């Protein structure tokens, strides 16, 4: 097999690696680990993995298209057969951790089980093969599904209307802020600033900046909550909005939200809700009832559409009545027993316009709607209850082993600090990597920024009591190990196909694509 | 509930450990007036059989019996079953963004391969790990060009996908950047004289389609020359990426950035989304690139591995000073494209592109036999506009026969009298020669 880089799988290192001492319960991460080079490093001239029909015409492109714009083939592409492709990606998949592999308590990411029903339904030909420009008469099923989902999301969040267009949570934020800006512009002044608590996701300030707003950070209190006084002090008539995640990234409910909303509204500002943590509130409380004016959903978090190794997401934005005219196009409407997309700006002259091509990540709408239908009102509420129960159970099992910087009640996630680890020299990152050896995906680390060496644990409702117990036992085991054998923790992970990777080198000498003869050493 | 594993006994023991009296008690931090004291008004829970019968009924109301003859930014192509069966490996689709590289090498290596495919097809040096879609990728490319040049005007061809141009306008609304739109000529190519006249020392970027929205292979070399003459960047936008199996990569023709969608590779049209936006660039501008990027490195034992890198550009580090707010992108869709491109390989992609070109010619001939002339004289790939008279009427009539006929261009260019009867149609490897013939006859009668 061609191997132009000269790179060879290091079988000896692999063997030595596998022989290392067993840690963790149940020998959790032993498996068949194959080395697998890049696609571009394999194959042989002339192979292909597709079956194509005859052209049906011998028209020569060179008679129509300028020869300078043509190429006979794309240099560098691999030439591999179907089995090789199947094997390549199957092997790569075994190097990956997914929810299907094991517990994935990544705080603020809501890594709950992705139902197989949703996957099967999104693949029905009537959904997957439907063209976005098929006439409405050919797309009534898809449009009805969008309408029902829109109504359900509005009901769940307590808002008047929801746009399904945004492609992900961050685009939802962008959309929400554009709507806010359009609202202020319509009242004569776009305003200049957006208030953002210090616990916020990085997307919040980035989305604000992209809208031309200056970001004003607001400090949260000793209890991890935002206090009306802090907001009052920062609030003036140049503030367009405040962006609040509720519950916040510490997993704490912003219980002063109603008063804070009053403070902001009194100066003509609006309250934006980052719905990343909506899982904690399903059927229990609604942002629309708390003083929020706008909020984005993350269907890939709350409604279990798969994260896919980094997308696609879907970030619908729900708004109060007064902001509805500004929503992006399209909107889905029902007229009698027919459904239709509003795409003509003439029908919605105050709309901010279009945010993405076509109508949104429809494939995600099918999955989210399927989950909402299966759970129903009781099931959605039960999801929030069990998500909060799981986080609180983990908190109870860990609070004497790890420092809990905020004693305030937790909802769906709990954040520990690295304070107790300090004397051992072991860091949060070391704990995270050691968890991998125990057969668990690490929690979110070093976020939120207000907690030193944060370990942010969000179990979600789909995990069992035993799983949480096993995870907490591993966490406790690592805390003990850190005290007596810190070097073992710092050497982690020893189990996966790769040890710790040199991220500094990656950034300093970027190698971002394969090239013939590529060497990384 | 099959997704909720808790028994009543579990709940009791866990509540006790957590020091809570009841499940309700767990929510005591939410002030009573802010709680919802009624069940959500949603349909009652559905068992799996009910769920499937309900959604199958909905899906059956969508008419997909024939492959659509409409592209216009979403292209009907055959997706080999290998693609979807590999995507359904739970280790891929249930993974998060690869923040823990030691246990995410599968996603990371696949992204590295995706970036390589994007570079090879576009003829550019670096690419990111994907964008939401082609439209936002275009808007992000323009924003990047304004950062690189410090200029605030962008010259966009009217033949760039109208929806992409709308999204660009939405993204630029608050920045004060100006968009100048230049027309296309009777050949469907950007009017180069108008383009050159519009580009000046204030221009950050020139944006052209390749092939453009009208299906025409636009003049990227000339557009790039006009841009470079005034120190602006040239951005090419590709919605039908199969064309890149026949056409030179835009980077080789002078484009500084190439964006668009790879939906055509491995992703069904899915009523418009999701699909992977792509973003490729000359290396000199790497630090201004938006979005995530995967890079090669070594592990502690010297073995090659992959990580997300250059994250100091990104929102979770740089916050309001980030190059973009993008976080989640379209990773799984990019994986689908990567698998499809791996299957195609060098020979397969070249042939698929030629099959598509040939089907475009068959469509052209079949329509001409029925008396419908092509609207644009410029070189085309697999998508062509025809003068059919009452384009909306044709679409409506063919819908009743189960055929999505095309995109009436008057919807997108309402002010252009020449396009009043123009219907934009596509033919791909899914459209067998006999089907193309039937289609042309159906448009006629």
Contacts between the chains, C-beta under 8 A, distances in Angstrom:
chain1	res1	chain2	res2	distance
A	7	B	304	6.3
A	10	B	301	7.9
A	10	B	303	6.0
A	13	B	301	5.6
A	13	B	303	6.7
A	17	B	301	7.5
A	36	B	109	7.6
A	38	B	109	7.0
A	38	B	112	7.2
A	38	B	113	6.3
A	38	B	116	7.6
A	39	B	113	5.4
A	39	B	342	5.3
A	40	B	113	7.4
A	40	B	116	6.2
A	43	B	345	7.1
A	46	B	347	6.9
A	47	B	345	6.7
A	47	B	347	7.9
A	48	B	343	7.5
A	48	B	344	7.0
A	48	B	345	5.1
A	48	B	347	4.9
A	48	B	348	4.3
A	49	B	80	7.8
A	49	B	82	7.3
A	49	B	342	6.8
A	49	B	343	3.6
A	49	B	344	7.2
A	49	B	345	6.4
A	49	B	348	6.9
A	50	B	80	6.2
A	50	B	343	5.0
A	50	B	344	5.4
A	50	B	345	7.9
A	50	B	348	4.4
A	50	B	352	7.2
A	51	B	80	7.9
A	52	B	348	6.9
A	52	B	351	5.5
A	52	B	352	6.0
A	52	B	355	5.8
A	52	B	429	6.4
A	53	B	355	6.5
A	53	B	429	5.7
A	53	B	432	7.3
A	54	B	355	7.8
A	55	B	354	6.0
A	55	B	355	5.0
A	55	B	358	3.7
A	55	B	359	7.7
A	56	B	355	7.7
A	56	B	358	5.6
A	56	B	359	6.5
A	56	B	362	5.7
A	56	B	432	7.5
A	56	B	433	4.3
A	57	B	358	4.0
A	57	B	359	7.4
A	57	B	361	4.9
A	57	B	362	5.1
A	57	B	365	7.8
A	57	B	433	7.7
A	58	B	358	7.5
A	59	B	357	7.2
A	59	B	358	5.9
A	59	B	361	4.0
A	61	B	246	6.0
A	61	B	354	7.2
A	61	B	357	5.2
A	64	B	379	4.7
A	64	B	380	7.2
A	65	B	217	5.6
A	65	B	246	7.7
A	65	B	247	7.3
A	65	B	379	4.2
A	66	B	217	8.0
A	66	B	379	6.9
A	68	B	221	7.1
A	68	B	248	7.2
A	68	B	253	7.9
A	69	B	217	6.0
A	69	B	220	7.7
A	69	B	247	5.5
A	69	B	248	5.4
A	69	B	253	7.1
A	69	B	379	7.7
A	70	B	246	6.4
A	70	B	247	6.5
A	70	B	248	6.6
A	71	B	246	7.4
A	71	B	247	6.9
A	71	B	248	5.0
A	71	B	249	7.6
A	72	B	350	6.8
A	73	B	245	7.8
A	73	B	346	5.0
A	73	B	347	7.0
A	73	B	349	7.3
A	73	B	350	4.2
A	74	B	120	5.4
A	74	B	121	6.0
A	74	B	244	7.2
A	74	B	245	6.5
A	74	B	249	7.6
A	74	B	346	6.4
A	74	B	349	6.1
A	74	B	350	7.2
A	75	B	120	7.1
A	75	B	346	8.0
A	76	B	116	7.8
A	76	B	120	4.8
A	77	B	117	7.7
A	77	B	120	6.1
A	77	B	341	7.4
A	77	B	344	7.8
A	77	B	345	5.6
A	77	B	346	4.0
A	77	B	349	6.3
A	78	B	342	6.3
A	78	B	345	5.4
A	78	B	346	7.2
A	79	B	345	4.5
A	79	B	346	5.3
A	79	B	347	6.5
A	80	B	342	6.4
A	80	B	343	7.9
A	80	B	345	6.0
A	82	B	82	6.2
A	82	B	343	6.5
A	85	B	82	6.4
A	85	B	339	6.7
A	85	B	342	4.8
A	85	B	343	5.2
A	86	B	82	6.0
A	86	B	86	6.8
A	88	B	342	6.9
A	89	B	86	4.6
A	89	B	89	7.5
A	89	B	92	7.9
A	89	B	110	7.1
A	89	B	339	5.9
A	89	B	342	7.6
A	90	B	86	7.0
A	90	B	89	6.9
A	92	B	105	7.4
A	92	B	106	3.9
A	92	B	109	5.6
A	92	B	110	5.8
A	93	B	86	7.4
A	93	B	89	4.2
A	93	B	91	4.2
A	93	B	92	5.3
A	93	B	106	5.1
A	94	B	91	6.6
A	94	B	106	7.0
A	95	B	91	7.9
A	95	B	103	7.6
A	95	B	104	7.7
A	95	B	105	3.9
A	95	B	106	4.1
A	95	B	109	7.4
A	96	B	91	4.0
A	96	B	92	6.3
A	96	B	95	5.3
A	96	B	103	7.0
A	96	B	104	5.8
A	96	B	105	7.0
A	96	B	106	3.4
A	96	B	107	5.5
A	97	B	91	7.1
A	97	B	95	6.2
A	97	B	100	7.2
A	97	B	103	4.0
A	97	B	104	6.5
A	98	B	90	4.9
A	98	B	91	4.5
A	98	B	92	6.9
A	98	B	93	7.1
A	98	B	94	3.6
A	98	B	95	4.3
A	99	B	90	7.2
A	99	B	94	3.9
A	99	B	95	7.7
A	100	B	90	2.8
A	100	B	91	6.5
A	100	B	94	4.7
A	101	B	90	7.1
A	101	B	91	5.9
A	101	B	94	7.8
A	104	B	94	7.9
A	104	B	96	7.0
A	106	B	96	5.8
A	106	B	99	7.9
A	109	B	96	5.6
A	111	B	94	7.9
A	111	B	96	6.1
A	112	B	3	7.7
A	113	B	3	5.5
A	114	B	93	6.9
A	114	B	94	5.2
A	115	B	3	6.6
A	117	B	48	5.9
A	117	B	51	6.4
A	117	B	52	7.3
A	119	B	88	6.7
A	119	B	93	7.7
A	120	B	52	7.8
A	121	B	51	7.6
A	121	B	52	7.1
A	121	B	55	4.8
A	121	B	59	7.8
A	122	B	270	7.9
A	123	B	84	7.2
A	124	B	55	6.9
A	124	B	56	6.5
A	124	B	59	4.0
A	125	B	59	7.1
A	125	B	64	5.2
A	126	B	56	8.0
A	126	B	58	7.3
A	126	B	59	2.9
A	126	B	60	5.8
A	126	B	61	7.1
A	126	B	62	3.9
A	126	B	64	5.8
A	127	B	59	5.3
A	127	B	62	6.9
A	127	B	270	6.8
A	127	B	271	6.8
A	128	B	268	4.2
A	128	B	269	7.7
A	128	B	270	5.3
A	129	B	64	4.3
A	129	B	76	7.5
A	129	B	268	6.0
A	129	B	269	6.6
A	129	B	270	8.0
A	130	B	62	4.7
A	130	B	64	5.6
A	130	B	269	6.8
A	130	B	270	7.3
A	130	B	271	4.6
A	131	B	68	4.0
A	131	B	70	5.5
A	131	B	74	6.0
A	131	B	76	6.7
A	131	B	269	5.0
A	131	B	271	7.4
A	131	B	404	5.1
A	132	B	73	7.8
A	132	B	74	5.3
A	132	B	269	6.7
A	132	B	271	5.2
A	132	B	272	3.1
A	132	B	273	7.8
A	133	B	68	7.8
A	133	B	70	4.9
A	133	B	72	5.7
A	133	B	74	7.3
A	133	B	404	6.9
A	133	B	407	5.4
A	134	B	62	7.5
A	134	B	63	7.2
A	134	B	68	6.3
A	134	B	70	7.2
A	134	B	399	7.6
A	134	B	404	4.2
A	135	B	395	5.7
A	135	B	396	6.5
A	135	B	399	4.2
A	135	B	404	6.8
A	137	B	63	7.9
A	137	B	396	7.8
A	137	B	399	5.2
A	137	B	400	7.5
A	138	B	62	6.5
A	138	B	63	4.0
A	138	B	64	8.0
A	138	B	399	5.3
A	138	B	402	7.5
A	138	B	404	6.2
A	139	B	62	5.4
A	139	B	63	7.8
A	139	B	271	7.0
A	140	B	61	4.6
A	140	B	62	7.1
A	141	B	57	7.6
A	141	B	58	3.9
A	141	B	59	5.4
A	141	B	60	6.7
A	141	B	61	3.4
A	141	B	62	4.4
A	142	B	58	7.6
A	142	B	62	5.3
A	142	B	271	5.0
A	144	B	58	5.9
A	144	B	61	7.2
A	145	B	55	7.7
A	145	B	58	5.4
A	152	B	42	5.7
A	155	B	40	5.8
A	155	B	41	5.5
A	155	B	42	6.3
A	156	B	40	6.0
A	156	B	42	7.6
A	158	B	36	7.7
A	167	B	132	3.6
A	167	B	133	6.2
A	167	B	136	6.8
A	167	B	273	7.1
A	167	B	274	7.2
A	167	B	330	7.7
A	168	B	132	6.2
A	168	B	326	7.7
A	168	B	327	6.8
A	168	B	328	4.2
A	168	B	329	7.4
A	169	B	327	6.8
A	169	B	328	6.5
A	170	B	315	7.3
A	170	B	325	4.8
A	170	B	326	5.8
A	170	B	327	4.5
A	170	B	328	6.9
A	171	B	132	6.1
A	171	B	136	7.0
A	171	B	325	7.9
A	171	B	326	7.7
A	173	B	325	6.8
A	174	B	325	6.0
A	178	B	170	6.9
A	178	B	173	7.1
A	178	B	174	7.4
A	181	B	173	7.9
A	181	B	174	6.0
A	190	B	174	7.4
A	201	B	316	7.7
A	202	B	314	7.6
A	202	B	315	4.1
A	202	B	316	4.0
A	202	B	317	7.1
A	202	B	318	7.7
A	202	B	319	5.0
A	202	B	322	7.2
A	202	B	327	7.8
A	203	B	315	5.2
A	203	B	316	7.8
A	203	B	325	5.2
A	203	B	327	5.2
A	205	B	315	7.5
A	205	B	319	4.2
A	205	B	320	3.8
A	206	B	315	3.7
A	206	B	318	7.6
A	206	B	319	6.1
A	206	B	320	6.0
A	206	B	322	4.4
A	206	B	324	7.0
A	206	B	325	3.6
A	207	B	325	4.3
A	208	B	320	6.4
A	209	B	320	4.0
A	209	B	321	7.2
A	209	B	322	7.5
A	209	B	325	7.7
A	210	B	143	7.9
A	210	B	171	7.8
A	210	B	174	7.8
A	210	B	324	7.4
A	210	B	325	5.3
A	211	B	174	4.9
A	212	B	174	3.9
A	212	B	175	6.1
A	212	B	176	7.9
A	215	B	319	7.5
A	215	B	320	4.5
A	252	B	29	7.1
A	253	B	27	8.0
A	253	B	29	4.3
A	253	B	30	5.3
A	255	B	29	5.6
A	255	B	30	6.8
A	255	B	31	5.6
A	257	B	34	7.1
A	258	B	31	7.3
A	258	B	33	7.4
A	258	B	34	6.3
A	283	B	36	6.7
A	283	B	39	7.0
A	283	B	40	5.2
A	284	B	27	5.6
A	284	B	30	7.0
A	284	B	35	6.4
A	284	B	36	6.3
A	285	B	27	7.6
A	285	B	30	5.3
A	285	B	34	5.4
A	285	B	35	4.9
A	285	B	36	5.5
A	286	B	36	5.5
A	289	B	34	6.3
A	289	B	36	6.8
A	290	B	34	5.0
A	300	B	328	6.9
A	306	B	93	4.5
A	306	B	94	5.7
A	306	B	332	6.9
A	307	B	94	7.1
A	307	B	95	6.5
A	307	B	96	4.7
A	307	B	97	7.2
A	307	B	328	7.6
A	308	B	92	7.4
A	308	B	93	5.4
A	308	B	95	7.4
A	308	B	330	7.9
A	308	B	331	5.0
A	308	B	332	2.9
A	308	B	333	7.6
A	308	B	335	7.5
A	309	B	92	5.9
A	309	B	93	7.4
A	309	B	95	4.4
A	309	B	96	7.2
A	309	B	97	7.0
A	309	B	98	6.6
A	309	B	104	7.5
A	309	B	107	3.8
A	309	B	110	7.7
A	309	B	111	7.9
A	309	B	331	4.3
A	309	B	332	6.1
A	309	B	335	6.7
A	310	B	96	7.2
A	310	B	97	4.1
A	310	B	98	7.0
A	310	B	107	7.1
A	310	B	111	7.9
A	310	B	129	6.8
A	310	B	130	7.8
A	310	B	292	6.8
A	310	B	328	6.2
A	310	B	329	5.7
A	310	B	331	3.3
A	310	B	332	7.8
A	311	B	97	8.0
A	311	B	130	7.1
A	311	B	132	7.7
A	311	B	274	7.5
A	311	B	328	4.3
A	311	B	329	4.5
A	311	B	330	4.6
A	311	B	331	4.6
A	311	B	332	6.6
A	311	B	333	7.3
A	312	B	132	7.6
A	312	B	273	7.4
A	312	B	274	3.5
A	312	B	328	7.4
A	312	B	329	7.7
A	312	B	330	4.7
A	312	B	331	7.5
A	312	B	332	6.3
A	312	B	333	5.8
A	313	B	328	4.0
A	314	B	274	7.9
A	328	B	170	7.1
A	352	B	170	5.9
A	352	B	173	7.2
A	353	B	166	5.6
A	353	B	167	7.7
A	353	B	169	6.0
A	353	B	170	4.1
A	353	B	173	7.6
A	354	B	135	7.5
A	354	B	163	6.0
A	354	B	166	4.1
A	354	B	167	5.1
A	354	B	170	5.8
A	355	B	136	7.6
A	355	B	167	6.3
A	355	B	170	5.8
A	356	B	132	6.1
A	356	B	133	5.1
A	356	B	135	5.3
A	356	B	136	5.7
A	356	B	167	6.1
A	356	B	273	7.3
A	357	B	73	5.6
A	357	B	74	8.0
A	357	B	133	5.4
A	357	B	134	6.1
A	357	B	135	4.1
A	357	B	161	7.1
A	357	B	163	4.6
A	357	B	164	6.5
A	357	B	167	6.8
A	357	B	261	7.8
A	357	B	272	6.8
A	357	B	273	7.7
A	358	B	73	7.1
A	358	B	74	6.7
A	358	B	163	7.0
A	358	B	271	7.5
A	358	B	272	2.8
A	358	B	273	6.0
A	359	B	271	6.6
A	359	B	272	4.9
A	359	B	273	7.1
A	360	B	272	7.2
A	360	B	273	5.9
A	361	B	273	4.2
A	361	B	274	4.2
A	362	B	270	5.5
A	362	B	271	3.9
A	362	B	272	5.8
A	362	B	273	5.5
A	362	B	274	7.9
A	363	B	270	4.6
A	363	B	271	7.9
A	363	B	273	6.7
A	363	B	274	5.6
A	364	B	273	7.9
A	364	B	274	6.6
A	366	B	55	7.3
A	369	B	55	7.8
A	370	B	51	6.2
A	370	B	55	6.4
A	372	B	42	6.6
A	373	B	43	6.5
A	373	B	45	7.8
A	373	B	46	4.8
A	373	B	51	5.5
A	373	B	54	6.8
A	373	B	55	7.8
A	374	B	45	6.3
A	374	B	46	5.6
A	374	B	47	7.9
A	374	B	48	7.3
A	374	B	51	5.5
A	375	B	1	7.2
A	375	B	45	6.0
A	376	B	42	6.1
A	376	B	43	6.5
A	376	B	44	4.8
A	376	B	45	3.2
A	376	B	46	7.1
A	377	B	39	4.2
A	377	B	40	4.1
A	377	B	41	7.4
A	377	B	42	4.9
A	377	B	44	7.4
A	378	B	39	6.9
A	378	B	44	8.0
A	378	B	45	6.4
A	379	B	1	5.6
A	379	B	4	7.7
A	379	B	45	5.3
A	380	B	40	6.3
A	380	B	42	7.4
A	381	B	39	7.3
A	381	B	40	7.4
A	382	B	1	6.5
A	382	B	4	6.0
A	383	B	3	8.0
A	383	B	4	7.0
A	385	B	23	4.4
A	385	B	26	6.9
A	386	B	4	5.6
A	386	B	6	5.6
A	386	B	11	7.9
A	388	B	23	7.9
A	388	B	26	4.7
A	388	B	27	6.9
A	389	B	6	7.4
A	389	B	11	6.6
A	389	B	14	5.5
A	389	B	15	6.9
A	389	B	18	7.1
A	389	B	23	6.5
A	389	B	26	6.2
A	390	B	14	7.7
A	392	B	14	7.6
A	392	B	18	3.9
A	392	B	20	6.7
A	392	B	26	6.1
A	393	B	14	4.4
A	393	B	17	5.8
A	393	B	18	5.6
A	395	B	18	7.1
A	396	B	17	4.5
A	396	B	18	4.9
A	396	B	19	7.1
A	397	B	17	7.1
A	408	B	29	7.2
A	409	B	26	8.0
A	409	B	28	6.6
A	409	B	29	4.1
A	411	B	26	7.7
A	411	B	27	7.5
A	411	B	29	7.1
A	432	B	100	7.0
A	433	B	100	8.0
A	433	B	102	7.0
A	436	B	100	6.9
A	436	B	102	6.1
A	436	B	103	5.6
A	441	B	100	6.8
A	441	B	103	6.8
A	442	B	100	5.9
A	447	B	316	7.5
A	461	B	3	7.6
A	461	B	4	5.9
A	462	B	3	5.1
A	462	B	4	6.9
A	462	B	5	7.2
A	463	B	5	7.4
A	464	B	5	4.0
A	464	B	6	7.2
A	464	B	10	7.4
A	465	B	5	7.7
A	465	B	6	6.7
A	465	B	10	4.4
A	465	B	13	7.2
A	465	B	14	6.0
A	493	B	102	5.1
A	493	B	103	7.6
A	496	B	102	4.4
A	496	B	103	5.2
A	496	B	105	7.7
A	497	B	102	7.7
A	497	B	105	5.8
A	498	B	101	7.1
A	498	B	102	5.1
A	498	B	105	5.8
A	498	B	299	4.4
A	498	B	303	6.2
A	498	B	305	4.3
A	499	B	102	6.9
A	499	B	299	4.4
A	499	B	300	4.2
A	499	B	301	5.4
A	499	B	303	7.7
A	500	B	102	6.7
A	500	B	299	6.2
A	500	B	300	5.2
A	501	B	101	4.9
A	501	B	102	6.8
A	501	B	297	5.4
A	501	B	298	7.2
A	501	B	299	4.9
A	501	B	300	7.9
A	501	B	305	4.9
A	501	B	306	7.7
A	501	B	307	5.0
A	502	B	297	4.8
A	502	B	298	5.6
A	502	B	299	7.1
A	502	B	300	7.6
A	503	B	101	7.9
A	503	B	297	6.8
A	503	B	307	5.3
A	503	B	309	6.8
A	505	B	297	4.9
A	505	B	298	6.8
A	506	B	295	4.3
A	506	B	296	7.0
A	506	B	297	3.8
A	506	B	307	4.9
A	506	B	309	4.1
A	507	B	295	7.4
A	507	B	309	5.0
A	507	B	310	5.7
A	507	B	311	7.8
A	507	B	312	7.5
A	510	B	126	7.8
A	510	B	286	6.8
A	510	B	293	8.0
A	510	B	295	5.2
A	510	B	309	6.4
A	510	B	310	6.4
A	511	B	295	5.7
A	511	B	296	4.2
A	511	B	297	7.7
A	512	B	112	7.7
A	512	B	115	5.8
A	512	B	126	5.1
A	512	B	127	7.3
A	512	B	286	7.8
A	512	B	293	5.9
A	512	B	294	7.1
A	512	B	295	5.2
A	512	B	296	7.8
A	512	B	309	7.8
A	513	B	112	7.1
A	513	B	115	5.0
A	513	B	116	4.3
A	513	B	119	4.8
A	513	B	125	7.7
A	513	B	126	6.8
A	513	B	127	6.9
A	514	B	112	7.2
A	514	B	113	7.4
A	514	B	116	4.5
A	518	B	296	7.5
A	520	B	296	4.5
A	520	B	297	6.4
A	520	B	298	6.0
A	520	B	304	5.0
A	521	B	298	6.3
A	521	B	302	6.9
